[in-house]
Amino acid sequence: MSKNKRTVAIHQPNYLPWIGYFYKMINCDIFVYLDAVQYPRGQSFAARNRIKNPNGASYLTIPTQVPHGRKGKATYLEIKFADERWREKHLKSITLNYKKAPYFQEVFDLLQPHLEKHSQLVDLNIALIEAIADYLEIPYKTVRLSELLPNFRQKSELIVDICQALDANTYLSGDGGGKNYNDGDLLAEQGITLTYAKFEHPEYPQLWKTFESHLSIIDALFNCGRDTRNFLLQAPEIKETSV
């Protein structure tokens, strides 16, 4: 069966991701949340991200709980919150550091309902991602890996499984760590074009003097509002193909 001209991007459902995450969303036809893969044991952006403060940057971190006996084996789907106090702490920290930003109230009103509900991390993260995408009018189509494939392989073979399940012929990867584990030859053998997108981080008006890069997208939202979408449209894309 010949594949449609369809581009897939995949990523773990991170907490309030950086702006480059949404660049991948806006440049693909289908975005796949890797919710059924192993939850990272070390430090990652699964349950935390950085915001700006008067001294530079600080982390908003959600305390998480892994089911007993599942450490190092649990998937995103199994992760719950270790306690509920983080919600109030995050809302207070966001208010303290962004209340003087031009778009504080409208963005805070967007985030608050989601930060106050959801009992599992994966549901919270996806709800926040899609609320932000809606706010920026990103025409996205998403699917969870857990809903797409009951069984799947690992690494580049997982990419093949996803592309075949979605009848897609192009995989859009970030140009960071992906280059270290993507098997372009394997994808090419399956008729899948491996594409790398290089996102050039914009510099925008920001509170607290010196510009801090690679923060959560909410920093750009509070400072630029819906104009944040323009950064996603203007960023240049660099592609390398395997076929």
C-alpha positions as CSV (number, residue, x, y, z in Angstrom):
1,M,0.0,0.0,0.0
2,S,1.4,3.4,-0.9
3,K,1.6,6.0,1.8
4,N,-0.1,9.3,1.7
5,K,2.0,12.5,1.7
6,R,1.7,12.9,5.4
7,T,4.2,14.1,8.0
8,V,4.3,12.7,11.5
9,A,6.0,14.2,14.6
10,I,6.3,12.4,17.9
11,H,7.2,13.5,21.4
12,Q,6.7,12.7,25.0
13,P,3.9,14.8,26.7
14,N,6.0,17.3,28.6
15,Y,4.9,19.8,31.2
16,L,4.4,23.3,29.7
17,P,7.0,22.7,26.9
18,W,9.3,25.2,25.3
19,I,8.3,27.0,22.2
20,G,10.2,24.5,19.9
21,Y,7.7,21.8,20.9
22,F,4.9,23.8,19.2
23,Y,7.1,24.4,16.2
24,K,7.0,20.6,15.6
25,M,3.2,20.6,16.1
26,I,2.6,23.3,13.5
27,N,4.9,21.7,10.9
28,C,3.3,18.2,10.9
29,D,0.1,16.7,9.8
30,I,-0.3,14.4,12.9
31,F,1.4,14.8,16.2
32,V,1.8,11.7,18.4
33,Y,2.1,11.8,22.2
34,L,4.4,9.1,23.4
35,D,2.3,8.4,26.5
36,A,2.9,4.7,26.6
37,V,6.7,4.8,26.7
38,Q,8.9,4.6,29.8
39,Y,8.8,7.5,32.1
40,P,12.3,8.9,32.5
41,R,14.1,8.0,35.7
42,G,16.4,11.0,35.8
43,Q,15.8,14.7,35.3
44,S,13.7,15.6,32.3
45,F,11.0,18.0,31.2
46,A,8.3,15.4,31.8
47,A,7.1,17.1,35.1
48,R,9.0,20.4,35.2
49,N,10.0,23.4,33.1
50,R,11.7,26.8,33.5
51,I,10.2,30.2,33.9
52,K,11.7,33.6,34.2
53,N,12.3,35.4,37.5
54,P,14.2,38.6,38.6
55,N,17.4,36.6,39.0
56,G,17.3,34.6,35.8
57,A,15.3,31.3,35.6
58,S,13.8,28.8,38.0
59,Y,12.0,25.5,37.7
60,L,8.3,24.8,38.2
61,T,8.5,21.1,39.3
62,I,5.6,18.7,39.9
63,P,6.3,16.1,42.6
64,T,5.4,12.7,41.0
65,Q,4.7,9.3,42.3
66,V,5.7,6.0,40.5
67,P,3.6,2.9,41.4
68,H,5.3,0.6,43.9
69,G,7.6,-1.9,42.2
70,R,7.5,0.0,38.9
71,K,10.5,2.3,39.3
72,G,12.4,2.4,36.0
73,K,9.5,0.5,34.3
74,A,6.5,2.8,34.7
75,T,5.1,4.6,31.6
76,Y,3.7,8.1,31.5
77,L,0.3,6.7,31.9
78,E,1.1,5.4,35.4
79,I,2.4,8.6,36.9
80,K,0.4,10.4,39.5
81,F,1.1,13.4,41.7
82,A,2.9,12.8,45.0
83,D,0.9,15.5,46.6
84,E,-1.5,18.3,45.6
85,R,0.3,21.3,47.1
86,W,2.2,21.9,43.9
87,R,-0.9,23.3,42.2
88,E,-1.1,26.3,44.5
89,K,2.7,26.8,44.5
90,H,2.9,26.9,40.7
91,L,0.0,29.3,40.4
92,K,1.5,31.6,43.0
93,S,5.0,31.4,41.3
94,I,3.5,32.2,37.9
95,T,1.6,35.1,39.4
96,L,4.5,36.5,41.3
97,N,6.8,36.4,38.3
98,Y,4.4,37.4,35.4
99,K,1.8,39.6,36.9
100,K,3.4,42.6,35.3
101,A,3.6,41.0,31.8
102,P,1.4,42.5,29.1
103,Y,-0.8,39.4,28.6
104,F,-0.8,38.1,32.1
105,Q,-4.5,37.8,32.8
106,E,-5.6,36.2,29.6
107,V,-2.8,33.6,29.7
108,F,-3.3,32.9,33.4
109,D,-7.0,32.4,32.8
110,L,-6.0,29.9,30.1
111,L,-3.7,27.9,32.3
112,Q,-5.5,28.0,35.7
113,P,-8.4,25.7,35.0
114,H,-6.0,22.9,33.8
115,L,-3.5,23.4,36.6
116,E,-6.4,23.0,39.2
117,K,-7.6,19.6,37.8
118,H,-6.4,16.3,36.4
119,S,-5.3,13.5,38.6
120,Q,-2.6,12.1,36.3
121,L,0.4,13.9,34.8
122,V,-0.1,12.8,31.3
123,D,-3.7,14.1,31.2
124,L,-2.6,17.4,32.7
125,N,0.3,17.8,30.2
126,I,-1.7,17.0,27.1
127,A,-4.6,19.3,28.2
128,L,-2.1,22.2,28.7
129,I,-0.4,21.6,25.4
130,E,-3.7,21.5,23.5
131,A,-5.1,24.6,25.3
132,I,-1.9,26.5,24.3
133,A,-2.2,25.2,20.7
134,D,-5.8,26.3,20.5
135,Y,-4.9,29.8,21.9
136,L,-2.2,30.1,19.2
137,E,-4.6,28.8,16.5
138,I,-2.3,25.9,15.6
139,P,-4.3,23.6,13.3
140,Y,-3.2,20.3,14.9
141,K,-4.3,16.7,14.8
142,T,-3.0,14.6,17.7
143,V,-3.2,11.0,18.8
144,R,-1.9,9.1,21.8
145,L,0.5,6.2,21.3
146,S,-1.6,4.2,23.7
147,E,-4.7,4.7,21.5
148,L,-2.8,4.1,18.2
149,L,-0.8,0.9,18.9
150,P,-1.5,-1.8,21.5
151,N,2.0,-3.2,20.9
152,F,5.0,-1.4,19.4
153,R,8.8,-1.7,19.1
154,Q,11.5,0.6,20.3
155,K,13.6,3.5,18.9
156,S,13.5,3.8,15.1
157,E,11.4,0.7,14.8
158,L,8.8,2.6,16.9
159,I,8.9,5.4,14.4
160,V,8.3,2.9,11.6
161,D,5.4,1.4,13.5
162,I,3.8,4.8,14.0
163,C,4.2,6.0,10.4
164,Q,2.8,2.7,9.1
165,A,-0.2,2.9,11.5
166,L,-0.9,6.4,10.3
167,D,-0.1,5.8,6.6
168,A,2.6,8.5,6.7
169,N,5.7,8.8,4.6
170,T,7.6,11.5,6.4
171,Y,8.9,11.7,10.0
172,L,9.8,15.1,11.4
173,S,12.4,14.9,14.1
174,G,14.1,17.6,16.1
175,D,17.7,18.2,15.3
176,G,19.0,17.7,18.9
177,G,19.2,14.2,20.5
178,G,17.2,12.6,17.7
179,K,20.2,12.6,15.4
180,N,22.0,10.3,17.8
181,Y,19.4,7.5,17.7
182,N,17.5,7.9,14.4
183,D,18.2,5.1,12.0
184,G,17.9,6.8,8.6
185,D,18.7,3.6,6.7
186,L,16.0,1.7,8.4
187,L,13.4,4.4,7.8
188,A,14.5,4.6,4.1
189,E,14.0,0.9,3.7
190,Q,10.4,1.4,4.8
191,G,9.9,4.3,2.4
192,I,9.9,6.9,5.2
193,T,11.6,10.2,4.7
194,L,13.6,11.3,7.7
195,T,13.3,15.1,8.1
196,Y,15.1,17.3,10.6
197,A,13.6,20.6,11.6
198,K,15.9,23.2,13.1
199,F,14.1,25.7,15.3
200,E,15.9,29.0,15.9
201,H,14.8,30.4,19.2
202,P,13.5,33.9,18.9
203,E,14.4,36.8,21.2
204,Y,11.3,38.7,22.3
205,P,10.5,41.4,24.8
206,Q,10.9,39.8,28.2
207,L,10.6,40.9,31.9
208,W,13.7,41.1,34.1
209,K,16.5,42.5,32.0
210,T,18.8,39.9,30.3
211,F,17.0,37.6,27.9
212,E,16.7,34.0,29.0
213,S,16.3,31.4,26.2
214,H,14.6,28.0,26.1
215,L,12.1,28.6,28.9
216,S,8.6,27.2,29.0
217,I,6.4,28.6,26.2
218,I,4.3,30.4,28.8
219,D,7.1,33.0,29.1
220,A,6.6,34.0,25.5
221,L,2.8,33.8,26.0
222,F,2.8,36.2,29.0
223,N,5.0,38.6,27.2
224,C,3.7,38.4,23.6
225,G,0.3,36.8,23.8
226,R,-1.0,35.4,20.5
227,D,1.8,37.0,18.6
228,T,3.9,34.1,19.8
229,R,2.4,32.2,16.8
230,N,4.5,34.4,14.5
231,F,7.7,33.0,15.9
232,L,6.5,29.5,14.9
233,L,5.7,30.7,11.4
234,Q,8.8,32.6,10.8
235,A,11.4,30.1,12.1
236,P,13.5,28.6,9.3
237,E,13.4,24.9,8.7
238,I,16.5,22.9,7.8
239,K,15.8,19.5,6.3
240,E,17.9,16.4,5.7
241,T,16.2,13.5,4.0
242,S,17.1,9.9,4.0
243,V,15.5,9.0,0.6
